[in-house]
Amino acid sequence: MRFSTTRLFPLGLMLVLALLTFWLDRAVREDPAQPKGRRHDPDYLVHNFTSTAFNRLGGAETVISAAQMRHYPDDDSTELLRPRVVQAKPAEPRFTVNADRGVLEREGDEIFLYDNVLLVREPDAQHPGTRMTTSFLHIVRDRSIMRTDREVTLVEGRRSLSGRGMEYNNDSRELVLHSDVRARFESEKK
């Protein structure tokens, strides 16, 4: 059996086309700018997002809302634009936190708020209302803990505290400022 060039040419052409197809498929699938693995693209986007967590008695306890919510399936992260967190537990003053952006983790149990964070706690019978400002706040909802490693300023009535780094337990009302603490207390005018 003799092989002639007229018989080998179609086989060679098919082999070249198969290799070219394989190379094009690989080139289209791999983006050298992206790291190896899955891309970080949102799988859904929600405008005017609201999520409500209820307590054991069926009352609304925490409401998280945002102008926009994006979920990313590759790392299961959720980004929020202009988030607002309102927590109202029975027999406790309600607090509201606003920020420019945020991230939800662990099905909303942990909330990370960034840029222009403002927390307002409503007054109760023993304490006047409180305003807290910082550039970052980490909220652990199920343990009622809020913390930051950044500059923080708290104003309650005619008193103010500021410092770097803070942890606040809403259940025990224990506040710890870590460093550079400054306080200002003004007497009540009579």
Secondary structure, DSSP 8 states (H G I E B T S, - for coil): ----HHHHHHHHHHHHHHHHHHHHHHHHH--TTS-SS-----SEEEEEEEEEEE-TTS-EEEEEEEEEEEEETTTTEEEEES-EEEE--TTS--EEEE-SEEEEEGGGTEEEEEEEEEEEE---SSS--EEEEEEEEEEEGGGTEEEEEEEEEEEETTEEEEEEEEEEETTTTEEEEEEEEEEEE-----
